[in-house]
Amino acid sequence: MAINAIERYRMARARAWQWRLELSWVKKLGLSLGIACFVGLLAQARIPLPWTPVPITGQTFGVLLAPVLLGQWWSGVSMAIYVGLGVAGLPWFNGLTGGLQSLVGPTGGYLIGFIMAALFIGFCVDKYIKARRFWALLALMLCADFILVFVPGLIQLNIWLKLTGNNSAGLNQVLAMGLLPFVAGDVIKVVAAASAGWELLPKKRFRVSTNSRSTR
């Protein structure tokens, strides 16, 4: 009974993956917008910190989960929609903010990093079946978060501090403002996203019937 239930779950997961791949680009764009909205909602779950302009938010979880749900290119599109509409003025960045100042401000580098992280994780899970295992997903998401998101975030934060007159800010201060307070929370979000991805991603190859392309 339990084995049959597990097998039915695996078949349903594969069908859902195939369904996503076979959608028209209009529907994929709609899904990408939906994920962007999800990240925008998570951005409002924020905890301001008194010593840094960078708050703790929940949006990283959505960014890491987007490639699992959408794949490489459409997860990148989703994050580009999130950043683009926010820069255009839609108030769905943290604290219901938006506009160009969000991109050139202290958190702008993290926003750019969201797009890069989604593309990187999506490429790996689309192309490599082994990348869909829990520990591989965990490693990929840790690398994406702490390299592709935090590095541009720290660079932008450092530039912003210099432009706003804080020329004395050194590496230790930048790390204390833009990295160290977020390590524990981001590890928790990465573990949660990797666990969800491990459950949702199919582990076998199958055919996409509409265009006969091989997928996984």
Secondary structure, 3 states (H helix, E strand, C coil): CHHHHHHHHHHHHHHHHHHHHHCCHHHHHHHHHHHHHHHHHHHCCEECCCCCCCCEECHHHHHHHHHHHHCHHHHHHHHHHHHHHHHCCCCCECCCECCHHHHHCCCHHHHHHHHHHHHHHHHHHHHCHHHHCHHHHHHHHHHHHHHHHHHHHHHHHHHHHHHCCCCCCCHHHHHHHHCHHHHHHHHHHHHHHHHHHHHHCCCCCEEECCCCEEEC
